[in-house]
Amino acid sequence: MSTSPDISAASGTDSRAAPPAKDGGKEQQKLPLFALLALATAVFITSLTETLPAGLLPAMSSGLHVSESAAGQTVTIYAIGTVLTAIPLTAATAGWQRKRLLLTAMAGFAVANTVTALSSDYSLTMVARFVAGVAAGLAWALLVGYARRMAPVALQGKAIAIAMAGIPVALSLGVPAGTFLGAALGWRMAFLSMTVLTVLLLLWIFVAVPDYPGQASGERPKMLQALRVPGVAPVLTVVLVFVLAHTILYAYIATFLDDLGMGGETGMVLLVFGAASLISIWIVGAHIHRRLRSLTIASTLLVAASAALLAVLADNTVLVYLAAILWGLGWGGVPTLLQTATGDAADDAADAAQAMLVTLWNVAMAGGGVIGGILLSTIGSESFPWTVLLLLLPVLAVVVLARKHGFPAKRSVT
């Protein structure tokens, strides 16, 4: 195995990543919580920056003098920026100091959100959103390895869970808060508030987050070679299909609920979903070190159970909320599970595999929006939960069959 400081640390095997203190001959393992919360805030900013326009489309379309459909493409161009650049930029910056790279990526968000807030030109806004997507691809490929590197091996799952907590917080609380701020003070203030938060985060990272070296030029893996590592392809397959299934329903949840006569309760349903997601993250963080496989299977079954309830019994309001709880409990820990599985399977090619994960994740999000739109116009919103169920069948099959590599019964990281 390579002794490259960056690669080995990203895969959780660098003993220098987080040396445990010793007390009476016994190792005391602790998490650098303050630094990990900085990473969680970075995840929050990347997630919220991507989805924030969804709640501000009418105001943005008016301010940019375009249709709401055109304003909605500010979300699409963000995903495109990530998809097109995550892999090549990760390879190009592999030799950079990790802290310098993280600061650069987050500075990109500050610039992009500032331009978005001040711009009245649609083309300039689209460029800014593309830049934000580029910064997201760089950050996402970096953050999981960073979290793993800062923690003792036995606590790496918890470290990733803390860092990934920014996702459900952004989706369940950040988007409604941004929408409320946009309604109260204008959509431009919503984006400027993101700039202020990012500037504060840059100071936080500078003070609290440790630095690590990049990879030596002769030890950098080729991106496509990572696919040949046993276990990587099954995990990335699960990433693509699971995220696609989730996005088809999540992207159109407001429409789905509106068709059920629950349009006025969308915010509350998402809040319940988000609260359950946070519980899921806590559970996954506590048990992922020993139970990654069983937790992934449980997550798949919980989301499937939620979809089944929505498919068959969605006319009952109480059961819709129960479905939201099951959905959140199943989905909340999925980013942690899949990124940990990717890092474990890829080993020395962890950075390359994480870059591919980021790319496939965004491809699945874009694909979910497109497929969901086609289903909505041809069959109707009632087709969403059935489609989720159909897609989760191969997800479950791959996880179950990848027992030796990908989702092993016992993690090989020691």
Buried (B, 14 or more C-beta within 10 A) or exposed (E): EBEBBBBBBBBBBBEEBBEBEEEEEEEEBEBBEEBBBBBBBBBBBBBBBBBBBBBBBEBBBEBBEBEEEBBBBBBBBBBBBBBBBBBEBBBEBBBBBBBEBBBBBBBBBBBBBBBBBBBEEBEBBBBBBBBBBBBBBBBBBBBBBBBBBBBBBBBBBBBBBBBBBBBBBBBBBBBBBBBEBBBEEBBBBBBBBBBEBBBEBBEBBEEBBEEBBBBBEEBBBEBEEBBEBEBBBBBBBBBBBBBBBBBBBBBBBBBBBBBBEBEEBBBBBBBBBBBBBBBBBBBBBEBBBEBBBEBBBBBBBBBBBBBBBBBEEBEEEEBBBBBBBBBBBBBBBBBBBBBBBBBBBBBBBBBBBBBBBBBBBBBBBBBBBEBBBEBBEEEEBBBBBBBBBEBBEBBBEBBEEBEEBBBBEEBEBE
